[in-house]
Amino acid sequence: MGMRPIATSNDPVRLSFLIALLADAGIQATVLDQHMSVVEGSIGAIPRRLMVAEDDYSRARRVLLEAGEG
């Protein structure tokens, strides 16, 4: 089972909000690239990717769209 990016952001608060929205819908999300700040010097230049399972992608997209986040 693969993963697909559902959102990208440099804002950790927004990512937390999106994770909570998806969790409320029973969808597990994973943030990738969050440790890149060590490499980039904590300037926030590299967006973090919010990933969901391929099987959950359509439902996750709908959840975010309904919340005005798509």
Secondary structure as the mmCIF struct_conf table of DSSP 4:
data_model
#
loop_
_struct_conf.conf_type_id
_struct_conf.id
_struct_conf.beg_label_comp_id
_struct_conf.beg_label_asym_id
_struct_conf.beg_label_seq_id
_struct_conf.end_label_comp_id
_struct_conf.end_label_asym_id
_struct_conf.end_label_seq_id
STRN STRN1 MET A 3 SER A 9
BEND BEND1 ASN A 10 ASN A 10
HELX_RH_AL_P HELX_RH_AL_P1 PRO A 12 ASP A 24
TURN_TY1_P TURN_TY1_P1 ALA A 25 GLY A 26
STRN STRN2 ALA A 29 LEU A 32
BEND BEND2 ASP A 33 ASP A 33
TURN_TY1_P TURN_TY1_P2 GLN A 34 HIS A 35
HELX_RH_AL_P HELX_RH_AL_P2 MET A 36 GLU A 40
TURN_TY1_P TURN_TY1_P3 GLY A 41 GLY A 41
BEND BEND3 SER A 42 ILE A 43
BEND BEND4 ILE A 46 ILE A 46
HELX_LH_PP_P HELX_LH_PP_P1 PRO A 47 PRO A 47
STRN STRN3 ARG A 48 ALA A 53
HELX_RH_3T_P HELX_RH_3T_P1 GLU A 54 ASP A 56
HELX_RH_AL_P HELX_RH_AL_P3 TYR A 57 GLU A 66
TURN_TY1_P TURN_TY1_P4 ALA A 67 GLY A 68
#
